[in-house]
Amino acid sequence: MQDPIGIPACFSSVEKHTDDPAAVTRSGQSVFMYVYRTKIADQCRLITITWCKNLLLHGLSVAVEGPDGESQYTCKVELKPWYFWRKQGSKRFVVDDKPVDIFWDLKAAKFNGETEPSSEYYVAVVCNEEVVLLLGDLRKDAYRKTGCRPALIDPILVSKKEHIFGKKKFSTKAKFHEKGRFHDISIECKNRSGGSVGSMSNGNSCGGVDPEMEIRIDGHLVIHVKHLQWKFRGNESIHVNKLRVEVYWDVHDWLFSPGLRHALFIFKPLMSSTSPTSILLSTSSSLPLSSLTSTTPLSSQTGSCDAAEGFNAGGSSEFCLFLYAWKVE
């Protein structure tokens, strides 16, 4: 399974940047990437926030889209235990002749063993004396430190890319809408004899077993795929509360490729009145992952900066959740 979305490594002065997913996972690294769209330097641009974690450090990267839609201005922070001073600071870029400042305070950030902090921190992006993006719960501290006002346009969360690890069950928490609540998502692969995907022989179809896949949200079974060896790519439409969500999966490499491989799951919220065929495909079709993971700049894919409540005119949500599920033997 070819995935054109690059995965950054955690940052070190002695380590080279890599976009090789296998190299990232061999290092024991987990990665969360959030892509926001907002107005910076008088243009609609993307900001990518990346949290990394491995055995030695936490990493934070803030990347701002450049004038051509491809080049980026990047601020990287290593949160090593012995580098207290790096947990608070600022950095300035110049984008189209306008200064863009990144401020962060992670001195007291509570990670609770996770890749990204849960409280006691802020990360702020400032341009034209406005805070165009603010993350964390220390909002008053952020405004006091930056000396700037909130932006008139709220940033829109375009996508989240998360890497999760497991043997046969993979779990995470996610929101399908910026104003919604967190939902528990679990993906489990098994066979009728009670084995796991990891028991399948490499390169063979299934080693004599019949694998199945279950996807649950908040404990409720929403997708059950039988005969997974024949339906390793697909999509189905589900409802989460009153929001319809199109779910796409590609688990080919779990079944047929040797070594450490990942499956890809995509959760795409839709407005209830929108038919699945008007967005991509009907539920009986194969999954065109290339259409959702293309390298076309997201700023040109997802409309204007002031789309109402994160939905565009076509009925498709601005947000996509990408889950890379790595099967560990």
SULKA-V978541 format. One line per field, one symbol per residue. phi: phi as a letter, one per 20 degrees, with the letter a starting at -180 (. if undefined). Layout:
# SULKA-V978541
phi=???
This chain:
# SULKA-V978541
phi=.ecfefcfefdbfddefcdegffffffmedcdcdddcbeclmcfcdcddcdcbcfdbdccccddfefencfcdcddcedegedfffebrbbddcdlmdfcdddbccgdfdelmefdfdambbccdcblmceebcdoeeffffffffmcefffdffdfebcccdccaeccccbcbdebgeedfcedcccdbcfenfcgfefffnefbmnddfcccddclnefdbcdelffdcfcrbbdccdlddeceddbbdgfgecdfmfcdecccdcfcfgeeegffebcffeefeegffedfefgffeednefdgflndefeneffecdddedeedf
